[in-house]
Amino acid sequence: MLSFSSYFSVQYIFIFFPVVLVLYAVFPQKIRRIVLLLASFSFFWAVSGKLIIFMLLSIIGIHHAGLWISSLQKDCAHILETAQKGEKKQIKAYYQKKQRSAAAFCVAIHIGILLVLKYTPFFSVNINTLLEALNLPQVRIPAFALPIGISFYTMQAVSYIFDVYRQKISADRNMMRLALFMSFFPQLMEGPICRYNETAHRLWEAPKLQFHNFSLGMQRILFGVMKKVVIADRLNLFIKTVFTGYADYHGLTIAVAAVCYTIQLYMDFSGTMDLVIGTAQIFGIRLPENFRRPFFSKTISEFWQRWHITLGAWFKDYIFYPLSMSKPLKKLSSRARRRVGNHFGPLAAGSIALFCVWIANGLWHGAGWHYIFFGMYHFALILAGNIIEPAAARLTKFLHIRRTHFLWRCFQIVRTAILVCIGELFFRAHGLRAGLAMFKKIITDFSLDSQNIQSLFSLGMDKHDFLIAAIGVLIIFVISLLQENRIAVREQIARRGLIIRFSVCYALIMFIIIFGAYGTGYVPVDPIYATF
């Protein structure tokens, strides 16, 4: 039985994916969609085994809930056609309530399953800590195995139900098409979080393979593998050593580890997205982008518009906007606007919605107080940025600083990167106390002493490892800089002759083979976001 836990495993890259690709190529359209569906379920089974039952229950649940809501909408429309004018408002309210109840029931089931499976250990530890403080007997709460990608496919399921409820999409009567939308194997493990209207019908069309798509897709896959294998995995041992034994290291080492982890997380996650989106492109499927060069951001708010884009869009559409547009918050915003003006007034209601978004964001990433702190850290930074923006604009004007000046933008980019690295320190730390202790060491025990610098090269990485990682980061930076200046690098390469295209791919393959982190003594590193 084929078993793997990563898109970067040998079994996936050299067995599973090529077999699926060959089968997809040789069969006609009606069979190709079945090939994708069977491949997706096979992938899920290979990673999570019998836990596939949760995915199946989710598919069946949203299929029936969507049809239920849709039938209520049709019944309402049918009755309204013959209803008296004075009765229409009452009929609409009645059916709206029934639709809301149906949607809420389905969403509650999905969120409830996610909470039980993912957060039971967190709740049990905190409950027992409280019981111990009260001198009460502790309770035994079982831990549950997590199916792969549950956080991602749950959000897709919830978005489908909400979109049917809002009548943005029609409920799909074809359960197999819905199943393929939910389980498409390239995006199953780490996203991106897709909406039904973005991918479902294109997936079901199962378009023919085209050489242009194959060429661009393979380029992106190789680029993603380079990010993951050459940079992210190479940094892992150093990061793991420092974050595990942080008490033995000085502030400089911890600061370097925090920067390295931020780089690792970006290379790991964006590298996986490159592989995922490249794989989908080979099949003629366009998945939404999940990254847009986030380290060119000038503010934390902009950073989160460029990092994990589909997650941010989901929170915006299904938490922030519904809350901020709710009657209580609209009233609060209106009152605050009259009292404190048009800038600060809307912040009163917006900050409540923003708080809910970042609590959800922190908990989505994991069950731990350091994840909640991570969410509150970014909430505080974004809220503070919104509050001080008028004062900052006046100050820069007073100091005759042009906010579009290159040096000012560089300052903003560096400042934002430092704030992000601090946040990722708490994100990676083994608990909130460890994160606070590590941050304290950076502040109180930081020294650029030559002995401290030299000690960095004895913690799982030597000078050559750092040099290789730095070269990899430089390559990514140059390509990102070109893309930031609207130069489509992959498309430019694709337009060149066969020799140039082959040379680029060959160079990437050789770079991965020569400098990749693998081989004897190497422990494979599973994609980081697959655990969220």
ABEGO torsion letter per residue (X at the ends): XBBBABAABAAAAAAAAAAAAAAAAABBAAAAAAAAAAAAAAAAAAAAEAAAAAAAAAAAAAAAAAAAAAAAAAAAAAAAAABBAAAAAAAAAAAAAAAAAAAAAAAAAAAAAAAAAAAAAAAAAAAAAAAAAAGBBBBBBBBBBBBBGAAAAAAAAAAAAAAAAAGABBBBABAAAAAAAAABAAAAAAOBBBBAAAAAAAAAAGBBBBAAAAAAAAAAAAAAAAAAAAAAAAAAAAAAAAAAAAAABBAAAAAAAAAAAAAAAAAAAAAAAAAAAAAAAAAGBBBBBABBGAAABABAAAAAAABGAAAAAAAAAAAAAAAAABAAAAAAAAAAAAAAEAAAAAAAAAAAAAAAAAAAAAAAAEBBAAAAAAAAAAAAAAAAAAAAAAAAAAAAAAAGBBAABAAAAAAAAAAAAAAAAAAAAAAABBEAAAAAAAAAAAAAABBABAAAAAAAAAAGBBAAAAAAAAAAAAAAAAAAAAAAAGBBAAAAAAABBAAAAAAAAAAAAAAAAAABBBEBGBBBBBBAAAAX
